[in-house]
């Protein structure tokens, strides 16, 4: 009998490889992205080339995550998880062996495509292997390890590149991907695909347009937008205020650290009934908007307060959003839903910085933070005031 049938928590030996997969995709994304800008050889010759290399990973995820999520529902999430991890290891090894600018493009594209496979598959397995009453804890733990990957990626990536160049970083990622693939193959149980009724494109569009899907996905997209803006633009505010790299780096670490600390606690509060999904998502959006407002204040206090509140708000939203999606999705469509939700997060990841940058180019960065704060605040108000926007009953609801 599976955990989802018996109501018992999934053993740690089955759960941890999935958390390691989340860490891998986060570490791979930020570890390389944070170090490419410091390249001085012929691999990164201009800001345009740098932008293209950064866009390859995210672009592949935007296009492929919904497709791989649907594939996971059709053939089972475990094979797609394992295939994606193996492909990630091979793509990383490609540049580690070739060490040429052309192969860097190919490796980065391959990494993004591989992450598009194993990231939504890991999310779907977290949902399938855990009973409904433990979804908050499960996604809180999963989000915690992803946050650790985002936090350690720039730091460890910089150390590895300093010690042995970009080839060493890609070598470590290849070993990491292969190790997690072997671990998952040994520990993650076979979860066969569930029978499902035939679904037309119109049926899919209706399901994805349902507020039950749109509300938590919009919250996840807003959280990711704020997180990306915090990581990317708080250091800019710090430099403008005359702060050094240590202070600005500490601000980013505060943001990621707060997100990592809050996520498991938010998940447990949801499972224990001390927090509802609707209230928690509204609160998370409000805290995130407050953090963006604090980021408008000058000097180190505003930066640190902004980082802490953005981290806490996004840490509250992430496990509640994913647990709500899992609770209100038919089990046979989990992969498809997680892939579509990840697409929403990727759009937020790109849209938030674009909005802030566009407003900052017309006025100042302060107004850019304010513009995103207004967007997030309006979404929070919609959760509070209109029940139709957020019919998100939470994991305890029977389907």
C-alpha positions as YAML, in Angstrom:
chain: A
units: angstrom
residues:
- id: 1
  name: UNK
  ca: [0.00, 0.00, 0.00]
- id: 2
  name: UNK
  ca: [1.38, 3.40, -0.97]
- id: 3
  name: UNK
  ca: [1.77, 6.34, 1.36]
- id: 4
  name: UNK
  ca: [-0.95, 8.28, -0.39]
- id: 5
  name: UNK
  ca: [-3.35, 5.37, 0.17]
- id: 6
  name: UNK
  ca: [-2.39, 4.56, 3.75]
- id: 7
  name: UNK
  ca: [-1.98, 8.12, 5.00]
- id: 8
  name: UNK
  ca: [1.44, 7.34, 6.46]
- id: 9
  name: UNK
  ca: [4.37, 9.69, 5.78]
- id: 10
  name: UNK
  ca: [6.81, 8.69, 3.06]
- id: 11
  name: UNK
  ca: [10.13, 7.33, 4.43]
- id: 12
  name: UNK
  ca: [13.07, 9.73, 4.38]
- id: 13
  name: UNK
  ca: [15.05, 7.38, 2.11]
- id: 14
  name: UNK
  ca: [12.39, 7.86, -0.59]
- id: 15
  name: UNK
  ca: [11.85, 11.54, 0.08]
- id: 16
  name: UNK
  ca: [15.45, 12.78, 0.18]
- id: 17
  name: UNK
  ca: [16.42, 11.95, -3.44]
- id: 18
  name: UNK
  ca: [13.52, 14.11, -4.62]
- id: 19
  name: UNK
  ca: [14.72, 16.96, -2.42]
- id: 20
  name: UNK
  ca: [18.21, 16.43, -3.87]
- id: 21
  name: UNK
  ca: [16.76, 16.77, -7.36]
- id: 22
  name: UNK
  ca: [15.24, 20.12, -6.36]
- id: 23
  name: UNK
  ca: [18.61, 21.21, -4.98]
- id: 24
  name: UNK
  ca: [20.30, 20.15, -8.24]
- id: 25
  name: UNK
  ca: [18.13, 22.24, -10.52]
- id: 26
  name: UNK
  ca: [18.45, 25.30, -8.26]
- id: 27
  name: UNK
  ca: [22.20, 24.92, -7.84]
- id: 28
  name: UNK
  ca: [22.68, 24.35, -11.57]
- id: 29
  name: UNK
  ca: [20.64, 27.41, -12.50]
- id: 30
  name: UNK
  ca: [22.19, 29.93, -10.10]
- id: 31
  name: UNK
  ca: [25.66, 28.41, -9.77]
- id: 32
  name: UNK
  ca: [26.44, 28.94, -13.43]
- id: 33
  name: UNK
  ca: [24.38, 32.08, -13.99]
- id: 34
  name: UNK
  ca: [26.17, 33.89, -11.15]
- id: 35
  name: UNK
  ca: [29.63, 33.08, -12.52]
- id: 36
  name: UNK
  ca: [29.19, 33.65, -16.26]
- id: 37
  name: UNK
  ca: [29.31, 37.42, -15.88]
- id: 38
  name: UNK
  ca: [32.83, 37.22, -14.48]
- id: 39
  name: UNK
  ca: [34.24, 35.38, -17.47]
- id: 40
  name: UNK
  ca: [37.08, 37.19, -19.20]
- id: 41
  name: UNK
  ca: [37.95, 34.69, -21.93]
- id: 42
  name: UNK
  ca: [36.32, 34.14, -25.34]
- id: 43
  name: UNK
  ca: [33.34, 32.23, -23.94]
- id: 44
  name: UNK
  ca: [31.48, 35.40, -22.90]
- id: 45
  name: UNK
  ca: [32.47, 38.20, -25.25]
- id: 46
  name: UNK
  ca: [29.68, 40.71, -24.63]
- id: 47
  name: UNK
  ca: [26.59, 41.45, -22.58]
- id: 48
  name: UNK
  ca: [24.52, 40.17, -25.51]
- id: 49
  name: UNK
  ca: [26.32, 36.82, -25.40]
- id: 50
  name: UNK
  ca: [25.92, 36.72, -21.62]
- id: 51
  name: UNK
  ca: [22.20, 37.41, -21.95]
- id: 52
  name: UNK
  ca: [21.84, 34.66, -24.52]
- id: 53
  name: UNK
  ca: [23.60, 32.10, -22.33]
- id: 54
  name: UNK
  ca: [21.42, 33.02, -19.36]
- id: 55
  name: UNK
  ca: [18.25, 32.88, -21.47]
- id: 56
  name: UNK
  ca: [18.99, 29.41, -22.86]
- id: 57
  name: UNK
  ca: [18.37, 27.66, -19.55]
- id: 58
  name: UNK
  ca: [15.17, 29.54, -18.69]
- id: 59
  name: UNK
  ca: [13.94, 29.47, -22.28]
- id: 60
  name: UNK
  ca: [14.21, 25.70, -22.43]
- id: 61
  name: UNK
  ca: [12.28, 25.43, -19.17]
- id: 62
  name: UNK
  ca: [9.47, 27.72, -20.37]
- id: 63
  name: UNK
  ca: [8.95, 25.66, -23.53]
- id: 64
  name: UNK
  ca: [9.51, 22.14, -22.21]
- id: 65
  name: UNK
  ca: [8.25, 21.93, -18.62]
- id: 66
  name: UNK
  ca: [4.56, 21.52, -19.53]
- id: 67
  name: UNK
  ca: [5.49, 18.89, -22.14]
- id: 68
  name: UNK
  ca: [7.60, 16.84, -19.75]
- id: 69
  name: UNK
  ca: [4.94, 17.21, -17.05]
- id: 70
  name: UNK
  ca: [2.38, 15.68, -19.41]
- id: 71
  name: UNK
  ca: [4.85, 12.92, -20.33]
- id: 72
  name: UNK
  ca: [5.31, 12.13, -16.63]
- id: 73
  name: UNK
  ca: [1.57, 11.53, -16.33]
- id: 74
  name: UNK
  ca: [1.63, 9.25, -19.38]
- id: 75
  name: UNK
  ca: [4.64, 7.02, -18.67]
- id: 76
  name: UNK
  ca: [5.18, 7.65, -14.95]
- id: 77
  name: UNK
  ca: [7.09, 10.42, -13.18]
- id: 78
  name: UNK
  ca: [9.99, 8.21, -12.08]
- id: 79
  name: UNK
  ca: [11.35, 7.43, -15.59]
- id: 80
  name: UNK
  ca: [11.14, 11.10, -16.56]
- id: 81
  name: UNK
  ca: [12.90, 12.07, -13.32]
- id: 82
  name: UNK
  ca: [15.72, 9.59, -13.92]
- id: 83
  name: UNK
  ca: [16.04, 10.45, -17.60]
- id: 84
  name: UNK
  ca: [16.22, 14.16, -16.82]
- id: 85
  name: UNK
  ca: [18.90, 13.70, -14.17]
- id: 86
  name: UNK
  ca: [21.01, 11.53, -16.49]
- id: 87
  name: UNK
  ca: [20.60, 14.07, -19.30]
- id: 88
  name: UNK
  ca: [21.63, 16.87, -16.91]
- id: 89
  name: UNK
  ca: [24.78, 14.95, -15.99]
- id: 90
  name: UNK
  ca: [25.62, 14.32, -19.66]
- id: 91
  name: UNK
  ca: [25.00, 17.95, -20.67]
- id: 92
  name: UNK
  ca: [27.25, 19.13, -17.84]
- id: 93
  name: UNK
  ca: [29.95, 16.63, -18.77]
- id: 94
  name: UNK
  ca: [29.78, 17.86, -22.38]
- id: 95
  name: UNK
  ca: [31.34, 21.20, -21.55]
- id: 96
  name: UNK
  ca: [33.62, 19.73, -18.88]
- id: 97
  name: UNK
  ca: [35.19, 17.57, -21.59]
- id: 98
  name: UNK
  ca: [35.03, 19.91, -24.59]
- id: 99
  name: UNK
  ca: [35.80, 23.26, -22.86]
- id: 100
  name: UNK
  ca: [35.00, 25.45, -25.87]
- id: 101
  name: UNK
  ca: [32.62, 28.41, -26.29]
- id: 102
  name: UNK
  ca: [30.39, 26.61, -28.78]
- id: 103
  name: UNK
  ca: [29.92, 23.64, -26.49]
- id: 104
  name: UNK
  ca: [29.08, 25.98, -23.61]
- id: 105
  name: UNK
  ca: [25.93, 26.99, -25.49]
- id: 106
  name: UNK
  ca: [25.04, 23.37, -26.16]
- id: 107
  name: UNK
  ca: [25.68, 22.36, -22.55]
- id: 108
  name: UNK
  ca: [23.60, 25.20, -21.14]
- id: 109
  name: UNK
  ca: [20.69, 24.37, -23.46]
- id: 110
  name: UNK
  ca: [20.97, 20.70, -22.53]
- id: 111
  name: UNK
  ca: [20.96, 21.50, -18.83]
- id: 112
  name: UNK
  ca: [17.81, 23.59, -19.18]
- id: 113
  name: UNK
  ca: [16.03, 20.90, -21.19]
- id: 114
  name: UNK
  ca: [17.03, 18.24, -18.66]
- id: 115
  name: UNK
  ca: [15.87, 20.35, -15.71]
- id: 116
  name: UNK
  ca: [12.56, 20.78, -17.53]
- id: 117
  name: UNK
  ca: [12.14, 17.01, -17.25]
- id: 118
  name: UNK
  ca: [13.23, 16.21, -13.72]
- id: 119
  name: UNK
  ca: [11.93, 19.33, -11.93]
- id: 120
  name: UNK
  ca: [8.16, 18.87, -12.54]
- id: 121
  name: UNK
  ca: [8.59, 15.10, -12.21]
- id: 122
  name: UNK
  ca: [10.13, 15.54, -8.76]
- id: 123
  name: UNK
  ca: [7.24, 17.83, -7.75]
- id: 124
  name: UNK
  ca: [4.70, 15.30, -9.00]
- id: 125
  name: UNK
  ca: [6.42, 12.49, -7.07]
- id: 126
  name: UNK
  ca: [6.49, 14.58, -3.90]
- id: 127
  name: UNK
  ca: [2.71, 14.87, -4.26]
- id: 128
  name: UNK
  ca: [2.12, 11.21, -5.23]
- id: 129
  name: UNK
  ca: [4.29, 9.70, -2.51]
- id: 130
  name: UNK
  ca: [2.88, 11.76, 0.35]
- id: 131
  name: UNK
  ca: [-0.64, 11.52, 1.78]
- id: 132
  name: UNK
  ca: [-2.93, 14.50, 1.35]
- id: 133
  name: UNK
  ca: [-2.63, 15.43, 5.03]
- id: 134
  name: UNK
  ca: [1.18, 15.79, 4.69]
- id: 135
  name: UNK
  ca: [1.36, 17.79, 1.44]
- id: 136
  name: UNK
  ca: [2.32, 21.02, 3.19]
- id: 137
  name: UNK
  ca: [5.24, 19.41, 5.03]
- id: 138
  name: UNK
  ca: [6.36, 17.62, 1.87]
- id: 139
  name: UNK
  ca: [6.45, 20.74, -0.30]
- id: 140
  name: UNK
  ca: [7.90, 22.78, 2.56]
- id: 141
  name: UNK
  ca: [10.86, 20.39, 2.70]
- id: 142
  name: UNK
  ca: [11.19, 20.31, -1.07]
- id: 143
  name: UNK
  ca: [11.18, 24.12, -1.23]
- id: 144
  name: UNK
  ca: [13.70, 24.30, 1.62]
- id: 145
  name: UNK
  ca: [16.29, 22.31, -0.31]
- id: 146
  name: UNK
  ca: [15.65, 24.26, -3.49]
- id: 147
  name: UNK
  ca: [16.25, 27.45, -1.51]
- id: 148
  name: UNK
  ca: [19.50, 26.01, -0.23]
- id: 149
  name: UNK
  ca: [20.50, 25.37, -3.85]
- id: 150
  name: UNK
  ca: [19.67, 28.95, -4.79]
- id: 151
  name: UNK
  ca: [21.63, 30.21, -1.77]
- id: 152
  name: UNK
  ca: [24.73, 28.08, -2.22]
- id: 153
  name: UNK
  ca: [24.79, 28.21, -6.02]
- id: 154
  name: UNK
  ca: [26.45, 31.61, -6.43]
- id: 155
  name: UNK
  ca: [28.79, 31.04, -3.46]
- id: 156
  name: UNK
  ca: [29.98, 27.52, -4.28]
- id: 157
  name: UNK
  ca: [29.91, 28.25, -8.00]
- id: 158
  name: UNK
  ca: [32.24, 31.19, -7.48]
- id: 159
  name: UNK
  ca: [34.60, 29.11, -5.34]
- id: 160
  name: UNK
  ca: [34.71, 26.30, -7.89]
- id: 161
  name: UNK
  ca: [35.33, 28.66, -10.80]
- id: 162
  name: UNK
  ca: [38.06, 30.40, -8.82]
- id: 163
  name: UNK
  ca: [39.68, 27.07, -8.01]
- id: 164
  name: UNK
  ca: [39.44, 25.36, -11.39]
- id: 165
  name: UNK
  ca: [37.56, 27.45, -13.89]
- id: 166
  name: UNK
  ca: [34.14, 26.85, -15.41]
- id: 167
  name: UNK
  ca: [35.13, 23.30, -16.35]
- id: 168
  name: UNK
  ca: [35.40, 22.37, -12.68]
- id: 169
  name: UNK
  ca: [31.92, 23.74, -11.97]
- id: 170
  name: UNK
  ca: [30.46, 21.75, -14.86]
- id: 171
  name: UNK
  ca: [32.34, 18.67, -13.68]
- id: 172
  name: UNK
  ca: [30.84, 19.00, -10.20]
- id: 173
  name: UNK
  ca: [27.37, 19.42, -11.71]
- id: 174
  name: UNK
  ca: [27.89, 16.31, -13.85]
- id: 175
  name: UNK
  ca: [28.87, 14.29, -10.79]
- id: 176
  name: UNK
  ca: [25.99, 15.74, -8.79]
- id: 177
  name: UNK
  ca: [23.43, 14.91, -11.48]
- id: 178
  name: UNK
  ca: [24.75, 11.37, -11.87]
- id: 179
  name: UNK
  ca: [24.86, 10.78, -8.11]
- id: 180
  name: UNK
  ca: [21.29, 11.98, -7.60]
- id: 181
  name: UNK
  ca: [20.14, 9.84, -10.55]
- id: 182
  name: UNK
  ca: [21.69, 6.72, -9.01]
- id: 183
  name: UNK
  ca: [20.28, 7.60, -5.58]
- id: 184
  name: UNK
  ca: [16.79, 8.13, -7.02]
- id: 185
  name: UNK
  ca: [16.99, 4.89, -9.03]
- id: 186
  name: UNK
  ca: [17.80, 2.96, -5.86]
- id: 187
  name: UNK
  ca: [15.46, 4.70, -3.41]
- id: 188
  name: UNK
  ca: [12.46, 6.20, -5.21]
- id: 189
  name: UNK
  ca: [9.74, 3.57, -5.69]
- id: 190
  name: UNK
  ca: [7.97, 2.89, -8.97]
- id: 191
  name: UNK
  ca: [4.81, 4.98, -9.10]
- id: 192
  name: UNK
  ca: [2.81, 3.74, -12.09]
- id: 193
  name: UNK
  ca: [0.74, 6.20, -14.10]
- id: 194
  name: UNK
  ca: [-2.92, 6.26, -13.15]
- id: 195
  name: UNK
  ca: [-5.70, 5.58, -15.66]
- id: 196
  name: UNK
  ca: [-7.31, 8.75, -16.88]
- id: 197
  name: UNK
  ca: [-10.10, 9.84, -19.14]
- id: 198
  name: UNK
  ca: [-9.28, 11.21, -22.55]
- id: 199
  name: UNK
  ca: [-8.55, 14.94, -22.42]
- id: 200
  name: UNK
  ca: [-8.94, 17.33, -25.33]
- id: 201
  name: UNK
  ca: [-7.07, 20.59, -25.74]
- id: 202
  name: UNK
  ca: [-10.29, 22.39, -24.78]
- id: 203
  name: UNK
  ca: [-10.55, 20.32, -21.58]
- id: 204
  name: UNK
  ca: [-6.97, 21.22, -20.70]
- id: 205
  name: UNK
  ca: [-7.60, 24.91, -21.37]
- id: 206
  name: UNK
  ca: [-10.67, 24.85, -19.14]
- id: 207
  name: UNK
  ca: [-8.81, 23.16, -16.31]
- id: 208
  name: UNK
  ca: [-5.87, 25.56, -16.48]
- id: 209
  name: UNK
  ca: [-8.25, 28.54, -16.65]
- id: 210
  name: UNK
  ca: [-10.06, 27.40, -13.51]
- id: 211
  name: UNK
  ca: [-9.39, 29.71, -10.53]
- id: 212
  name: UNK
  ca: [-8.45, 26.61, -8.51]
- id: 213
  name: UNK
  ca: [-5.36, 26.42, -10.73]
- id: 214
  name: UNK
  ca: [-4.91, 30.08, -11.59]
- id: 215
  name: UNK
  ca: [-5.02, 31.46, -8.03]
- id: 216
  name: UNK
  ca: [-2.12, 29.49, -6.50]
- id: 217
  name: UNK
  ca: [-0.17, 29.65, -9.78]
- id: 218
  name: UNK
  ca: [-0.52, 33.45, -9.87]
- id: 219
  name: UNK
  ca: [0.73, 33.59, -6.27]
- id: 220
  name: UNK
  ca: [3.70, 31.36, -7.16]
- id: 221
  name: UNK
  ca: [4.50, 33.53, -10.19]
- id: 222
  name: UNK
  ca: [4.37, 36.70, -8.06]
- id: 223
  name: UNK
  ca: [6.61, 35.12, -5.43]
- id: 224
  name: UNK
  ca: [9.16, 34.07, -8.05]
- id: 225
  name: UNK
  ca: [9.06, 37.53, -9.64]
- id: 226
  name: UNK
  ca: [9.80, 39.18, -6.29]
- id: 227
  name: UNK
  ca: [12.52, 36.66, -5.48]
- id: 228
  name: UNK
  ca: [14.22, 37.21, -8.84]
- id: 229
  name: UNK
  ca: [14.00, 40.98, -8.44]
- id: 230
  name: UNK
  ca: [15.41, 40.79, -4.93]
- id: 231
  name: UNK
  ca: [18.36, 38.67, -5.99]
- id: 232
  name: UNK
  ca: [19.06, 40.76, -9.08]
- id: 233
  name: UNK
  ca: [18.35, 44.33, -8.01]
- id: 234
  name: UNK
  ca: [18.98, 44.60, -4.27]
- id: 235
  name: UNK
  ca: [22.75, 44.45, -4.94]
- id: 236
  name: UNK
  ca: [22.28, 47.30, -7.43]
- id: 237
  name: UNK
  ca: [20.61, 49.38, -4.71]
- id: 238
  name: UNK
  ca: [23.45, 48.50, -2.37]
- id: 239
  name: UNK
  ca: [26.12, 49.66, -4.79]
- id: 240
  name: UNK
  ca: [24.20, 52.89, -5.43]
- id: 241
  name: UNK
  ca: [24.17, 53.49, -1.66]
- id: 242
  name: UNK
  ca: [27.94, 53.01, -1.51]
- id: 243
  name: UNK
  ca: [27.83, 49.55, 0.08]
- id: 244
  name: UNK
  ca: [30.48, 46.97, -0.67]
- id: 245
  name: UNK
  ca: [30.07, 43.53, -2.13]
- id: 246
  name: UNK
  ca: [30.08, 41.89, 1.30]
- id: 247
  name: UNK
  ca: [27.07, 43.91, 2.45]
- id: 248
  name: UNK
  ca: [25.12, 43.39, -0.76]
- id: 249
  name: UNK
  ca: [25.97, 39.71, -0.80]
- id: 250
  name: UNK
  ca: [24.75, 39.42, 2.78]
- id: 251
  name: UNK
  ca: [21.44, 40.94, 1.74]
- id: 252
  name: UNK
  ca: [20.90, 38.28, -0.90]
- id: 253
  name: UNK
  ca: [21.86, 35.61, 1.63]
- id: 254
  name: UNK
  ca: [19.31, 37.01, 4.09]
- id: 255
  name: UNK
  ca: [16.62, 36.77, 1.41]
- id: 256
  name: UNK
  ca: [17.38, 33.17, 0.52]
- id: 257
  name: UNK
  ca: [17.92, 32.18, 4.14]
- id: 258
  name: UNK
  ca: [14.54, 33.57, 5.25]
- id: 259
  name: UNK
  ca: [12.82, 31.76, 2.39]
- id: 260
  name: UNK
  ca: [14.50, 28.50, 3.36]
- id: 261
  name: UNK
  ca: [13.57, 28.84, 7.04]
- id: 262
  name: UNK
  ca: [9.94, 29.77, 6.50]
- id: 263
  name: UNK
  ca: [8.96, 27.09, 3.98]
- id: 264
  name: UNK
  ca: [9.00, 23.99, 6.25]
- id: 265
  name: UNK
  ca: [7.18, 25.89, 9.00]
- id: 266
  name: UNK
  ca: [4.52, 27.12, 6.61]
- id: 267
  name: UNK
  ca: [3.97, 23.60, 5.33]
- id: 268
  name: UNK
  ca: [3.56, 22.19, 8.83]
- id: 269
  name: UNK
  ca: [1.12, 24.97, 9.77]
- id: 270
  name: UNK
  ca: [-1.01, 24.11, 6.72]
- id: 271
  name: UNK
  ca: [-1.06, 20.40, 7.51]
- id: 272
  name: UNK
  ca: [-1.87, 21.02, 11.18]
- id: 273
  name: UNK
  ca: [-4.81, 23.27, 10.34]
- id: 274
  name: UNK
  ca: [-3.22, 26.33, 11.94]
- id: 275
  name: UNK
  ca: [-3.18, 28.06, 8.56]
- id: 276
  name: UNK
  ca: [-5.48, 27.87, 5.56]
- id: 277
  name: UNK
  ca: [-4.16, 28.05, 2.03]
- id: 278
  name: UNK
  ca: [-6.19, 31.14, 1.16]
- id: 279
  name: UNK
  ca: [-5.13, 33.05, 4.28]
- id: 280
  name: UNK
  ca: [-1.52, 31.93, 3.97]
- id: 281
  name: UNK
  ca: [-1.22, 32.92, 0.32]
- id: 282
  name: UNK
  ca: [-2.80, 36.31, 1.01]
- id: 283
  name: UNK
  ca: [-0.44, 36.85, 3.94]
- id: 284
  name: UNK
  ca: [2.58, 35.76, 1.92]
- id: 285
  name: UNK
  ca: [1.72, 38.15, -0.91]
- id: 286
  name: UNK
  ca: [1.20, 40.99, 1.58]
- id: 287
  name: UNK
  ca: [4.54, 40.34, 3.28]
- id: 288
  name: UNK
  ca: [6.27, 40.15, -0.11]
- id: 289
  name: UNK
  ca: [4.73, 43.45, -1.21]
- id: 290
  name: UNK
  ca: [5.86, 45.02, 2.09]
- id: 291
  name: UNK
  ca: [9.38, 43.78, 1.41]
- id: 292
  name: UNK
  ca: [9.38, 45.46, -2.00]
- id: 293
  name: UNK
  ca: [8.21, 48.68, -0.35]
- id: 294
  name: UNK
  ca: [11.06, 48.43, 2.17]
- id: 295
  name: UNK
  ca: [13.48, 47.95, -0.72]
- id: 296
  name: UNK
  ca: [12.52, 51.46, -1.82]
- id: 297
  name: UNK
  ca: [14.07, 52.88, 1.37]
- id: 298
  name: UNK
  ca: [17.66, 54.16, 1.10]
- id: 299
  name: UNK
  ca: [20.67, 52.50, 2.69]
- id: 300
  name: UNK
  ca: [21.43, 49.17, 4.29]
- id: 301
  name: UNK
  ca: [18.39, 49.04, 6.64]
- id: 302
  name: UNK
  ca: [15.95, 49.23, 3.73]
- id: 303
  name: UNK
  ca: [17.87, 46.60, 1.77]
- id: 304
  name: UNK
  ca: [18.04, 44.17, 4.70]
- id: 305
  name: UNK
  ca: [14.40, 44.66, 5.69]
- id: 306
  name: UNK
  ca: [13.37, 44.25, 2.07]
- id: 307
  name: UNK
  ca: [15.41, 41.09, 1.70]
- id: 308
  name: UNK
  ca: [14.06, 39.55, 4.90]
- id: 309
  name: UNK
  ca: [10.42, 40.29, 4.08]
- id: 310
  name: UNK
  ca: [10.67, 39.20, 0.45]
- id: 311
  name: UNK
  ca: [12.31, 35.98, 1.57]
- id: 312
  name: UNK
  ca: [9.72, 35.33, 4.28]
- id: 313
  name: UNK
  ca: [6.81, 36.13, 1.96]
- id: 314
  name: UNK
  ca: [8.02, 33.91, -0.86]
- id: 315
  name: UNK
  ca: [8.85, 31.19, 1.66]
- id: 316
  name: UNK
  ca: [5.25, 31.30, 2.85]
- id: 317
  name: UNK
  ca: [3.75, 31.25, -0.64]
- id: 318
  name: UNK
  ca: [5.79, 28.47, -2.24]
- id: 319
  name: UNK
  ca: [4.82, 25.39, -0.19]
- id: 320
  name: UNK
  ca: [1.21, 26.55, 0.19]
- id: 321
  name: UNK
  ca: [0.87, 27.16, -3.54]
- id: 322
  name: UNK
  ca: [2.24, 23.78, -4.54]
- id: 323
  name: UNK
  ca: [0.35, 21.91, -1.80]
- id: 324
  name: UNK
  ca: [-2.88, 23.56, -2.92]
- id: 325
  name: UNK
  ca: [-2.29, 22.61, -6.54]
- id: 326
  name: UNK
  ca: [-1.56, 19.02, -5.52]
- id: 327
  name: UNK
  ca: [-4.67, 18.86, -3.35]
- id: 328
  name: UNK
  ca: [-6.97, 20.10, -6.11]
- id: 329
  name: UNK
  ca: [-5.52, 18.16, -9.04]
- id: 330
  name: UNK
  ca: [-6.56, 14.64, -10.04]
- id: 331
  name: UNK
  ca: [-3.67, 12.34, -9.19]
- id: 332
  name: UNK
  ca: [-3.41, 11.19, -12.81]
- id: 333
  name: UNK
  ca: [-2.80, 14.81, -13.95]
- id: 334
  name: UNK
  ca: [-0.22, 15.87, -11.36]
- id: 335
  name: UNK
  ca: [2.70, 16.00, -13.77]
- id: 336
  name: UNK
  ca: [0.81, 18.17, -16.21]
- id: 337
  name: UNK
  ca: [-0.33, 20.53, -13.46]
- id: 338
  name: UNK
  ca: [3.13, 20.83, -11.91]
- id: 339
  name: UNK
  ca: [4.67, 21.48, -15.33]
- id: 340
  name: UNK
  ca: [2.12, 24.20, -16.05]
- id: 341
  name: UNK
  ca: [2.64, 25.74, -12.61]
- id: 342
  name: UNK
  ca: [6.41, 25.71, -13.13]
- id: 343
  name: UNK
  ca: [5.80, 27.53, -16.42]
- id: 344
  name: UNK
  ca: [3.93, 30.20, -14.46]
- id: 345
  name: UNK
  ca: [6.89, 30.52, -12.11]
- id: 346
  name: UNK
  ca: [9.30, 30.87, -15.03]
- id: 347
  name: UNK
  ca: [7.16, 33.64, -16.50]
- id: 348
  name: UNK
  ca: [7.23, 35.40, -13.15]
- id: 349
  name: UNK
  ca: [11.00, 34.87, -12.97]
- id: 350
  name: UNK
  ca: [11.36, 36.71, -16.28]
- id: 351
  name: UNK
  ca: [8.49, 39.18, -15.96]
- id: 352
  name: UNK
  ca: [9.39, 40.61, -12.56]
- id: 353
  name: UNK
  ca: [12.88, 41.80, -13.53]
- id: 354
  name: UNK
  ca: [11.59, 43.05, -16.89]
- id: 355
  name: UNK
  ca: [8.91, 45.16, -15.19]
- id: 356
  name: UNK
  ca: [11.32, 46.61, -12.64]
- id: 357
  name: UNK
  ca: [13.97, 47.29, -15.28]
- id: 358
  name: UNK
  ca: [11.47, 48.96, -17.61]
- id: 359
  name: UNK
  ca: [10.16, 51.28, -14.90]
- id: 360
  name: UNK
  ca: [13.69, 51.96, -13.63]
- id: 361
  name: UNK
  ca: [14.80, 52.97, -17.12]
- id: 362
  name: UNK
  ca: [12.03, 55.57, -17.24]
- id: 363
  name: UNK
  ca: [12.37, 56.77, -13.64]
- id: 364
  name: UNK
  ca: [14.60, 55.17, -10.98]
- id: 365
  name: UNK
  ca: [15.04, 51.73, -9.45]
- id: 366
  name: UNK
  ca: [13.05, 52.91, -6.45]
- id: 367
  name: UNK
  ca: [9.99, 53.29, -8.66]
- id: 368
  name: UNK
  ca: [10.73, 49.90, -10.20]
- id: 369
  name: UNK
  ca: [10.46, 48.25, -6.77]
- id: 370
  name: UNK
  ca: [7.29, 50.24, -6.18]
- id: 371
  name: UNK
  ca: [5.69, 49.09, -9.42]
- id: 372
  name: UNK
  ca: [6.17, 45.42, -8.58]
- id: 373
  name: UNK
  ca: [4.98, 46.08, -5.01]
- id: 374
  name: UNK
  ca: [1.73, 47.45, -6.44]
- id: 375
  name: UNK
  ca: [1.22, 44.39, -8.64]
- id: 376
  name: UNK
  ca: [1.85, 41.97, -5.77]
- id: 377
  name: UNK
  ca: [-0.26, 44.05, -3.40]
- id: 378
  name: UNK
  ca: [-3.21, 44.08, -5.80]
- id: 379
  name: UNK
  ca: [-3.00, 40.30, -6.08]
- id: 380
  name: UNK
  ca: [-2.96, 40.02, -2.28]
- id: 381
  name: UNK
  ca: [-6.05, 42.21, -2.06]
- id: 382
  name: UNK
  ca: [-7.79, 40.02, -4.62]
- id: 383
  name: UNK
  ca: [-7.18, 36.95, -2.45]
- id: 384
  name: UNK
  ca: [-8.61, 38.74, 0.58]
- id: 385
  name: UNK
  ca: [-11.65, 40.40, -0.96]
- id: 386
  name: UNK
  ca: [-12.94, 38.06, -3.66]
- id: 387
  name: UNK
  ca: [-13.55, 34.44, -2.81]
- id: 388
  name: UNK
  ca: [-13.93, 33.57, -6.50]
- id: 389
  name: UNK
  ca: [-10.31, 34.49, -7.07]
- id: 390
  name: UNK
  ca: [-9.07, 32.00, -4.55]
- id: 391
  name: UNK
  ca: [-11.20, 28.87, -4.09]
- id: 392
  name: UNK
  ca: [-8.19, 27.08, -2.62]
- id: 393
  name: UNK
  ca: [-9.50, 24.85, 0.16]
- id: 394
  name: UNK
  ca: [-6.18, 23.17, 0.87]
- id: 395
  name: UNK
  ca: [-4.76, 19.66, 1.09]
- id: 396
  name: UNK
  ca: [-7.30, 18.30, 3.53]
- id: 397
  name: UNK
  ca: [-10.17, 18.53, 1.01]
- id: 398
  name: UNK
  ca: [-11.39, 15.23, -0.42]
- id: 399
  name: UNK
  ca: [-11.59, 14.94, -4.17]
...
